[in-house]
Amino acid sequence: MLTVLPIQSKEEQKELCVACGIEFIENAFAYRADDGGFIGICQFTFENDCGYIKNLSYAPNVVDNEAMIIMLRATMSFMHRCGLVNSYMEKDATTDVLLKVSGYKENSEGKYYMNLDKFYNTPCSH
């Protein structure tokens, strides 16, 4: 069964980042996805009343797009419950495939953007 849980320990977050070959961002929140084994990690921050997906990364030798999107949705939901409306993701935060199916749209600055109010309050119009 798939579980998506917040990472409570910075040491665990750092270990998982190393395992995924990504930068450990000490001031970032993080979620992990598991299904009996580690699937991936999502690190994110809150800055200037916006949420920023810093990375959405698979564990080594794992490709489970569905689990990664579920973890991303958990992250977005947490941001929205914290009162954030705007969420951004850098183009290099994840794979091209995940970026395409994430629901984020590229803005004029080359960043991928999501209005969380629109996504959660009127999902069919997004």
OpenMM code with the backbone's topology and positions (N, CA, C; nanometers):
from openmm import Vec3, app, unit

residues = "MET LEU THR VAL LEU PRO ILE GLN SER LYS GLU GLU GLN LYS GLU LEU CYS VAL ALA CYS GLY ILE GLU PHE ILE GLU ASN ALA PHE ALA TYR ARG ALA ASP ASP GLY GLY PHE ILE GLY ILE CYS GLN PHE THR PHE GLU ASN ASP CYS GLY TYR ILE LYS ASN LEU SER TYR ALA PRO ASN VAL VAL ASP ASN GLU ALA MET ILE ILE MET LEU ARG ALA THR MET SER PHE MET HIS ARG CYS GLY LEU VAL ASN SER TYR MET GLU LYS ASP ALA THR THR ASP VAL LEU LEU LYS VAL SER GLY TYR LYS GLU ASN SER GLU GLY LYS TYR TYR MET ASN LEU ASP LYS PHE TYR ASN THR PRO CYS SER HIS".split()
positions = [
    Vec3(0.0842, -0.1175, 0.0000),
    Vec3(0.0000, 0.0000, 0.0000),
    Vec3(0.0889, 0.1241, 0.0000),
    Vec3(0.0516, 0.2202, -0.0812),
    Vec3(0.1261, 0.3448, -0.0908),
    Vec3(0.1005, 0.4323, 0.0314),
    Vec3(0.2074, 0.4858, 0.0870),
    Vec3(0.1964, 0.5847, 0.1940),
    Vec3(0.2813, 0.7059, 0.1558),
    Vec3(0.2305, 0.8223, 0.1886),
    Vec3(0.3042, 0.9475, 0.1720),
    Vec3(0.3049, 1.0129, 0.3085),
    Vec3(0.4255, 1.0324, 0.3614),
    Vec3(0.4394, 1.0842, 0.4972),
    Vec3(0.5388, 1.1984, 0.5029),
    Vec3(0.5148, 1.2951, 0.5919),
    Vec3(0.6154, 1.4002, 0.6112),
    Vec3(0.7401, 1.3404, 0.6749),
    Vec3(0.8538, 1.3898, 0.6344),
    Vec3(0.9807, 1.3464, 0.6929),
    Vec3(1.0042, 1.4325, 0.8163),
    Vec3(1.0151, 1.3688, 0.9307),
    Vec3(1.0258, 1.4409, 1.0575),
    Vec3(1.1697, 1.4746, 1.0968),
    Vec3(1.2650, 1.4007, 1.0448),
    Vec3(1.4040, 1.4172, 1.0846),
    Vec3(1.4869, 1.4729, 0.9695),
    Vec3(1.5655, 1.5760, 0.9968),
    Vec3(1.6537, 1.6322, 0.8942),
    Vec3(1.7593, 1.5308, 0.8522),
    Vec3(1.8007, 1.4453, 0.9440),
    Vec3(1.8986, 1.3422, 0.9099),
    Vec3(1.8399, 1.2430, 0.8091),
    Vec3(1.7149, 1.2021, 0.8304),
    Vec3(1.6492, 1.1127, 0.7345),
    Vec3(1.6322, 1.1831, 0.6000),
    Vec3(1.5913, 1.3088, 0.6031),
    Vec3(1.5741, 1.3856, 0.4795),
    Vec3(1.7059, 1.3908, 0.4029),
    Vec3(1.8139, 1.4173, 0.4731),
    Vec3(1.9456, 1.4243, 0.4098),
    Vec3(1.9847, 1.2901, 0.3495),
    Vec3(1.9624, 1.1814, 0.4222),
    Vec3(1.9955, 1.0468, 0.3728),
    Vec3(1.9166, 1.0133, 0.2465),
    Vec3(1.7887, 1.0490, 0.2441),
    Vec3(1.7058, 1.0202, 0.1279),
    Vec3(1.7470, 1.1053, 0.0082),
    Vec3(1.7859, 1.2293, 0.0334),
    Vec3(1.8351, 1.3147, -0.0744),
    Vec3(1.9629, 1.2571, -0.1350),
    Vec3(2.0537, 1.2140, -0.0496),
    Vec3(2.1776, 1.1521, -0.0980),
    Vec3(2.1447, 1.0285, -0.1803),
    Vec3(2.0525, 0.9460, -0.1320),
    Vec3(2.0134, 0.8249, -0.2045),
    Vec3(1.9559, 0.8570, -0.3421),
    Vec3(1.8842, 0.9699, -0.3525),
    Vec3(1.8224, 1.0106, -0.4799),
    Vec3(1.9163, 1.0930, -0.5676),
    Vec3(2.0312, 1.1298, -0.5129),
    Vec3(2.1272, 1.2091, -0.5899),
    Vec3(2.0855, 1.3538, -0.6084),
    Vec3(2.0149, 1.4083, -0.5081),
    Vec3(1.9706, 1.5476, -0.5157),
    Vec3(2.0282, 1.6265, -0.3983),
    Vec3(2.0236, 1.7573, -0.4118),
    Vec3(2.0717, 1.8455, -0.3055),
    Vec3(1.9785, 1.8389, -0.1849),
    Vec3(2.0354, 1.8245, -0.0676),
    Vec3(1.9612, 1.8341, 0.0577),
    Vec3(1.9419, 1.9823, 0.0879),
    Vec3(1.8170, 2.0230, 0.1043),
    Vec3(1.7859, 2.1623, 0.1338),
    Vec3(1.7397, 2.1678, 0.2788),
    Vec3(1.8273, 2.2135, 0.3645),
    Vec3(1.8040, 2.2064, 0.5088),
    Vec3(1.6775, 2.2790, 0.5540),
    Vec3(1.6452, 2.3913, 0.4916),
    Vec3(1.5280, 2.4667, 0.5366),
    Vec3(1.3991, 2.4212, 0.4670),
    Vec3(1.4058, 2.3140, 0.3902),
    Vec3(1.2875, 2.2654, 0.3182),
    Vec3(1.2094, 2.1650, 0.4014),
    Vec3(1.0787, 2.1662, 0.3824),
    Vec3(0.9938, 2.0575, 0.4294),
    Vec3(1.0132, 1.9427, 0.3317),
    Vec3(0.9728, 1.8222, 0.3714),
    Vec3(0.9860, 1.7096, 0.2776),
    Vec3(0.8838, 1.6015, 0.3085),
    Vec3(0.8385, 1.5380, 0.2019),
    Vec3(0.7551, 1.4178, 0.2087),
    Vec3(0.8308, 1.3037, 0.1436),
    Vec3(0.7970, 1.1830, 0.1862),
    Vec3(0.8509, 1.0632, 0.1226),
    Vec3(0.7349, 0.9730, 0.0845),
    Vec3(0.7518, 0.9003, -0.0235),
    Vec3(0.6526, 0.8032, -0.0685),
    Vec3(0.7142, 0.6639, -0.0545),
    Vec3(0.6332, 0.5714, -0.0025),
    Vec3(0.6761, 0.4327, 0.0172),
    Vec3(0.5628, 0.3385, -0.0204),
    Vec3(0.5989, 0.2195, -0.0643),
    Vec3(0.5010, 0.1129, -0.0863),
    Vec3(0.5594, -0.0198, -0.0366),
    Vec3(0.6227, -0.0150, 0.0777),
    Vec3(0.7001, -0.1274, 0.1277),
    Vec3(0.8482, -0.1036, 0.1039),
    Vec3(0.8784, -0.0136, 0.0160),
    Vec3(1.0131, 0.0326, -0.0145),
    Vec3(1.0061, 0.1794, -0.0507),
    Vec3(1.1166, 0.2466, -0.0405),
    Vec3(1.1242, 0.3900, -0.0687),
    Vec3(1.1031, 0.4154, -0.2173),
    Vec3(1.0094, 0.5053, -0.2515),
    Vec3(0.9776, 0.5386, -0.3907),
    Vec3(1.0375, 0.6726, -0.4309),
    Vec3(1.0266, 0.7730, -0.3435),
    Vec3(1.0775, 0.9046, -0.3807),
    Vec3(1.0570, 1.0079, -0.2725),
    Vec3(1.1063, 1.1280, -0.3018),
    Vec3(1.1040, 1.2386, -0.2067),
    Vec3(1.0595, 1.3665, -0.2777),
    Vec3(0.9933, 1.4518, -0.2029),
    Vec3(0.9563, 1.5854, -0.2504),
    Vec3(1.0005, 1.6847, -0.1436),
    Vec3(1.0900, 1.7770, -0.1807),
    Vec3(1.1307, 1.8845, -0.0905),
    Vec3(1.0636, 2.0129, -0.1375),
    Vec3(1.0169, 2.0924, -0.0423),
    Vec3(0.9454, 2.2148, -0.0769),
    Vec3(0.9634, 2.3188, 0.0322),
    Vec3(0.9477, 2.4444, -0.0080),
    Vec3(0.9622, 2.5552, 0.0862),
    Vec3(0.8442, 2.6509, 0.0729),
    Vec3(0.8306, 2.7337, 0.1732),
    Vec3(0.7361, 2.8449, 0.1711),
    Vec3(0.8202, 2.9722, 0.1724),
    Vec3(0.7996, 3.0587, 0.0724),
    Vec3(0.8734, 3.1842, 0.0644),
    Vec3(0.7802, 3.2915, 0.0107),
    Vec3(0.7765, 3.4051, 0.0777),
    Vec3(0.6968, 3.5193, 0.0305),
    Vec3(0.5525, 3.4794, 0.0003),
    Vec3(0.4918, 3.4046, 0.0893),
    Vec3(0.3521, 3.3611, 0.0758),
    Vec3(0.3271, 3.2718, -0.0454),
    Vec3(0.4307, 3.2061, -0.0947),
    Vec3(0.4180, 3.1113, -0.2061),
    Vec3(0.4843, 2.9794, -0.1664),
    Vec3(0.4380, 2.8730, -0.2273),
    Vec3(0.5022, 2.7432, -0.2098),
    Vec3(0.5926, 2.7154, -0.3284),
    Vec3(0.7063, 2.6526, -0.3023),
    Vec3(0.8021, 2.6202, -0.4078),
    Vec3(0.8399, 2.4725, -0.3996),
    Vec3(0.8099, 2.3989, -0.5054),
    Vec3(0.8539, 2.2601, -0.5148),
    Vec3(0.9995, 2.2659, -0.5585),
    Vec3(1.0889, 2.2264, -0.4692),
    Vec3(1.2321, 2.2320, -0.4981),
    Vec3(1.2768, 2.1092, -0.5769),
    Vec3(1.2219, 1.9942, -0.5421),
    Vec3(1.2455, 1.8749, -0.6218),
    Vec3(1.1420, 1.7680, -0.5912),
    Vec3(1.1189, 1.6876, -0.6905),
    Vec3(1.0278, 1.5737, -0.6849),
    Vec3(1.1062, 1.4616, -0.7511),
    Vec3(1.1708, 1.3781, -0.6693),
    Vec3(1.2730, 1.2871, -0.7207),
    Vec3(1.2468, 1.1423, -0.6849),
    Vec3(1.2689, 1.0569, -0.7827),
    Vec3(1.2569, 0.9124, -0.7640),
    Vec3(1.3726, 0.8583, -0.6823),
    Vec3(1.3464, 0.7497, -0.6105),
    Vec3(1.4524, 0.6708, -0.5492),
    Vec3(1.5285, 0.5999, -0.6622),
    Vec3(1.6510, 0.5566, -0.6362),
    Vec3(1.7268, 0.4857, -0.7400),
    Vec3(1.6506, 0.3620, -0.7893),
    Vec3(1.6534, 0.3425, -0.9187),
    Vec3(1.5926, 0.2253, -0.9834),
    Vec3(1.4416, 0.2167, -0.9645),
    Vec3(1.3763, 0.3296, -0.9413),
    Vec3(1.2308, 0.3327, -0.9252),
    Vec3(1.1726, 0.4316, -1.0265),
    Vec3(1.0672, 0.3888, -1.0931),
    Vec3(0.9897, 0.4802, -1.1775),
    Vec3(0.8436, 0.4469, -1.1527),
    Vec3(0.7796, 0.5274, -1.0694),
    Vec3(0.6388, 0.5084, -1.0369),
    Vec3(0.5727, 0.6457, -1.0438),
    Vec3(0.5327, 0.6829, -1.1654),
    Vec3(0.4761, 0.8163, -1.1866),
    Vec3(0.3531, 0.8407, -1.1010),
    Vec3(0.2682, 0.7408, -1.0881),
    Vec3(0.1450, 0.7574, -1.0107),
    Vec3(0.1754, 0.7911, -0.8651),
    Vec3(0.2687, 0.7190, -0.8055),
    Vec3(0.3056, 0.7452, -0.6657),
    Vec3(0.3658, 0.8847, -0.6500),
    Vec3(0.4452, 0.9263, -0.7463),
    Vec3(0.5079, 1.0580, -0.7382),
    Vec3(0.4034, 1.1692, -0.7504),
    Vec3(0.3050, 1.1508, -0.8368),
    Vec3(0.1995, 1.2512, -0.8507),
    Vec3(0.1143, 1.2558, -0.7242),
    Vec3(0.0886, 1.1409, -0.6625),
    Vec3(0.0141, 1.1389, -0.5366),
    Vec3(0.0923, 1.2143, -0.4290),
    Vec3(0.2242, 1.1949, -0.4241),
    Vec3(0.3067, 1.2678, -0.3266),
    Vec3(0.3041, 1.4179, -0.3565),
    Vec3(0.3093, 1.4555, -0.4844),
    Vec3(0.3010, 1.5963, -0.5212),
    Vec3(0.1671, 1.6548, -0.4777),
    Vec3(0.0584, 1.5813, -0.4986),
    Vec3(-0.0746, 1.6302, -0.4584),
    Vec3(-0.0824, 1.6460, -0.3062),
    Vec3(-0.0200, 1.5566, -0.2311),
    Vec3(-0.0162, 1.5708, -0.0848),
    Vec3(0.0579, 1.6995, -0.0467),
    Vec3(0.1661, 1.7275, -0.1171),
    Vec3(0.2431, 1.8496, -0.0929),
    Vec3(0.1592, 1.9726, -0.1239),
    Vec3(0.0930, 1.9706, -0.2396),
    Vec3(0.0086, 2.0832, -0.2785),
    Vec3(-0.1055, 2.1029, -0.1790),
    Vec3(-0.1649, 1.9947, -0.1328),
    Vec3(-0.2737, 2.0024, -0.0358),
    Vec3(-0.2254, 2.0656, 0.0947),
    Vec3(-0.1073, 2.0257, 0.1397),
    Vec3(-0.0499, 2.0848, 0.2612),
    Vec3(-0.0291, 2.2349, 0.2430),
    Vec3(0.0256, 2.2743, 0.1279),
    Vec3(0.0458, 2.4169, 0.1001),
    Vec3(-0.0883, 2.4917, 0.1056),
    Vec3(-0.1885, 2.4339, 0.0425),
    Vec3(-0.3200, 2.4978, 0.0374),
    Vec3(-0.3815, 2.5085, 0.1771),
    Vec3(-0.3698, 2.4021, 0.2572),
    Vec3(-0.4230, 2.4056, 0.3939),
    Vec3(-0.3495, 2.5073, 0.4794),
    Vec3(-0.2256, 2.5402, 0.4435),
    Vec3(-0.1488, 2.6434, 0.5157),
    Vec3(-0.1839, 2.7832, 0.4687),
    Vec3(-0.2757, 2.7941, 0.3723),
    Vec3(-0.3210, 2.9243, 0.3261),
    Vec3(-0.2486, 2.9802, 0.2057),
    Vec3(-0.1612, 2.9018, 0.1448),
    Vec3(-0.0909, 2.9491, 0.0260),
    Vec3(-0.1804, 2.9353, -0.0965),
    Vec3(-0.1755, 3.0326, -0.1837),
    Vec3(-0.2534, 3.0299, -0.3077),
    Vec3(-0.1642, 2.9927, -0.4254),
    Vec3(-0.0422, 3.0418, -0.4259),
    Vec3(0.0477, 3.0234, -0.5396),
    Vec3(0.1551, 2.9200, -0.5102),
    Vec3(0.1775, 2.8328, -0.6069),
    Vec3(0.2822, 2.7324, -0.5957),
    Vec3(0.3626, 2.7311, -0.7253),
    Vec3(0.4935, 2.7199, -0.7107),
    Vec3(0.5850, 2.7198, -0.8249),
    Vec3(0.6726, 2.5954, -0.8224),
    Vec3(0.7156, 2.5555, -0.9414),
    Vec3(0.8100, 2.4452, -0.9539),
    Vec3(0.9083, 2.4810, -1.0648),
    Vec3(1.0361, 2.4740, -1.0353),
    Vec3(1.1369, 2.4985, -1.1382),
    Vec3(1.1326, 2.3843, -1.2395),
    Vec3(1.1667, 2.4156, -1.3630),
    Vec3(1.1630, 2.3157, -1.4692),
    Vec3(1.2520, 2.1958, -1.4372),
    Vec3(1.3637, 2.2208, -1.3696),
    Vec3(1.4560, 2.1119, -1.3394),
    Vec3(1.4271, 2.0431, -1.2053),
    Vec3(1.3106, 2.0702, -1.1471),
    Vec3(1.2752, 2.0107, -1.0180),
    Vec3(1.2399, 1.8622, -1.0296),
    Vec3(1.2046, 1.8180, -1.1494),
    Vec3(1.1620, 1.6793, -1.1676),
    Vec3(1.1828, 1.6376, -1.3125),
    Vec3(1.1353, 1.5206, -1.3472),
    Vec3(1.1498, 1.4717, -1.4841),
    Vec3(1.0513, 1.5425, -1.5767),
    Vec3(1.0795, 1.5401, -1.7044),
    Vec3(0.9879, 1.6001, -1.8031),
    Vec3(0.8503, 1.5343, -1.7976),
    Vec3(0.8471, 1.4034, -1.7791),
    Vec3(0.7197, 1.3313, -1.7732),
    Vec3(0.6365, 1.3787, -1.6548),
    Vec3(0.6971, 1.3847, -1.5367),
    Vec3(0.6230, 1.4304, -1.4191),
    Vec3(0.5815, 1.5767, -1.4326),
    Vec3(0.6665, 1.6564, -1.4912),
    Vec3(0.6326, 1.7974, -1.5106),
    Vec3(0.5096, 1.8112, -1.6005),
    Vec3(0.5026, 1.7314, -1.7059),
    Vec3(0.3892, 1.7388, -1.7984),
    Vec3(0.2586, 1.6972, -1.7332),
    Vec3(0.2615, 1.5984, -1.6445),
    Vec3(0.1374, 1.5481, -1.5843),
    Vec3(0.1058, 1.6127, -1.4495),
    Vec3(0.1903, 1.7036, -1.4044),
    Vec3(0.1745, 1.7637, -1.2718),
    Vec3(0.0575, 1.8606, -1.2618),
    Vec3(0.0200, 1.9211, -1.3734),
    Vec3(-0.0831, 2.0245, -1.3702),
    Vec3(-0.0248, 2.1649, -1.3630),
    Vec3(0.1055, 2.1771, -1.3391),
    Vec3(0.1707, 2.3075, -1.3382),
    Vec3(0.1876, 2.3546, -1.4827),
    Vec3(0.1709, 2.4835, -1.5055),
    Vec3(0.1830, 2.5425, -1.6393),
    Vec3(0.2970, 2.6433, -1.6392),
    Vec3(0.3729, 2.6457, -1.7477),
    Vec3(0.4870, 2.7362, -1.7578),
    Vec3(0.4406, 2.8813, -1.7709),
    Vec3(0.5029, 2.9696, -1.6918),
    Vec3(0.4711, 3.1120, -1.7005),
    Vec3(0.5779, 3.1842, -1.7823),
    Vec3(0.5676, 3.3132, -1.7933),
    Vec3(0.6594, 3.3916, -1.8769),
    Vec3(0.8026, 3.3918, -1.8238),
    Vec3(0.8212, 3.3569, -1.6972),
    Vec3(0.9551, 3.3530, -1.6381),
    Vec3(1.0204, 3.2163, -1.6507),
    Vec3(0.9515, 3.1217, -1.7160),
    Vec3(1.0060, 2.9872, -1.7326),
    Vec3(0.9869, 2.8984, -1.6113),
    Vec3(0.9097, 2.9479, -1.5135),
    Vec3(0.8785, 2.8669, -1.3965),
    Vec3(0.7407, 2.8054, -1.4156),
    Vec3(0.7207, 2.6930, -1.3556),
    Vec3(0.5906, 2.6273, -1.3649),
    Vec3(0.5068, 2.6694, -1.2448),
    Vec3(0.3819, 2.7070, -1.2713),
    Vec3(0.2954, 2.7727, -1.1742),
    Vec3(0.1637, 2.6968, -1.1581),
    Vec3(0.1096, 2.7039, -1.0364),
    Vec3(-0.0214, 2.6471, -1.0062),
    Vec3(-0.0909, 2.7408, -0.9090),
    Vec3(-0.2146, 2.7788, -0.9402),
    Vec3(-0.2981, 2.8526, -0.8471),
    Vec3(-0.3732, 2.7467, -0.7662),
    Vec3(-0.3353, 2.7300, -0.6411),
    Vec3(-0.3915, 2.6231, -0.5584),
    Vec3(-0.5388, 2.6442, -0.5277),
    Vec3(-0.5819, 2.7697, -0.5141),
    Vec3(-0.7251, 2.7953, -0.4921),
    Vec3(-0.8069, 2.7452, -0.6103),
    Vec3(-0.7643, 2.7776, -0.7293),
    Vec3(-0.8371, 2.7316, -0.8482),
    Vec3(-0.8340, 2.5799, -0.8580),
    Vec3(-0.7195, 2.5210, -0.8296),
    Vec3(-0.7061, 2.3754, -0.8394),
    Vec3(-0.7998, 2.3042, -0.7413),
    Vec3(-0.8036, 2.3511, -0.6173),
    Vec3(-0.8829, 2.2817, -0.5159),
    Vec3(-1.0284, 2.3262, -0.5102),
    Vec3(-1.0566, 2.4507, -0.5463),
    Vec3(-1.1948, 2.4991, -0.5370),
    Vec3(-1.2738, 2.4779, -0.6655),
    Vec3(-1.2062, 2.4782, -0.7793),
    Vec3(-1.2745, 2.4551, -0.9075),
    Vec3(-1.1882, 2.3639, -0.9947),
    Vec3(-1.1680, 2.2386, -0.9540),
    Vec3(-1.0734, 2.1504, -1.0242),
    Vec3(-1.1106, 2.1219, -1.1699),
    Vec3(-1.2356, 2.1265, -1.2049),
    Vec3(-1.2743, 2.0960, -1.3425),
    Vec3(-1.2396, 2.2084, -1.4388),
    Vec3(-1.2212, 2.3284, -1.3879),
    Vec3(-1.1881, 2.4413, -1.4759),
    Vec3(-1.0387, 2.4608, -1.4887),
    Vec3(-0.9587, 2.3860, -1.4153),
    Vec3(-0.8134, 2.4020, -1.4168),
    Vec3(-0.7537, 2.3456, -1.5435),
] * unit.nanometer
topology = app.Topology()
chain = topology.addChain("A")
for resn in residues:
    res = topology.addResidue(resn, chain)
    for name in ("N", "CA", "C"):
        topology.addAtom(name, app.Element.getBySymbol(name[0]), res)
